[in-house]
Amino acid sequence: MASRKSLFGPLFALMFFSALVVLPLEFSSSPSGKDSGQEQPTIVLEHTEAHRANISIQSVRGNTLIEIGNSDDRVLKISVPLLWKQWEIRGADITELVSEEPGLGYVTWHIPPHSIVSFITENLSSPITLHHPVSALLTLSVTRINLDRGTSEKNVYLLQKERKIID
């Protein structure tokens, strides 16, 4: 009986210290260093003919304002994460802004011509993926403003059936 008790103590200590070594390795294995449960946000842009649009991403103290502008004469369909809350619309009446039933964690919005729709969210992870699955050309102007760092960056992309990652 004494030999079982003497083995139990060292065995328990070995398991305990193994857990202390293995658990931190498991949680730090995410390539980005962030929580592996957090997914990279994606914006899907859809239209039927050549189109012009712009996106402005403005961050300060963990809050982000995303403005998506439709510079064209036709409706632009966008899908954004369900966690993004629609904030306002400019250039059109609120009754013209139509959304579809949410699905797979996203909401699809129909942005009226020559209008801007804004969304707010907290702790937006970066980078953001722009997904443009259609063959019609999209001219997209993207502006990122970080008020905490005092930086801004503007890029223009020509997209045709592709994904673009923006930092």
Secondary structure as UniProt FT lines:
FT   HELIX           2..27
FT   TURN            31..32
FT   TURN            36..37
FT   STRAND          42..46
FT   STRAND          51..60
FT   TURN            61..62
FT   STRAND          63..70
FT   STRAND          76..81
FT   TURN            82..83
FT   STRAND          85..90
FT   HELIX           94..96
FT   STRAND          98..99
FT   TURN            104..105
FT   STRAND          106..111
FT   TURN            113..114
FT   STRAND          115..122
FT   STRAND          128..132
FT   STRAND          138..146
FT   TURN            147..150
FT   STRAND          151..159
FT   STRAND          162..166
//
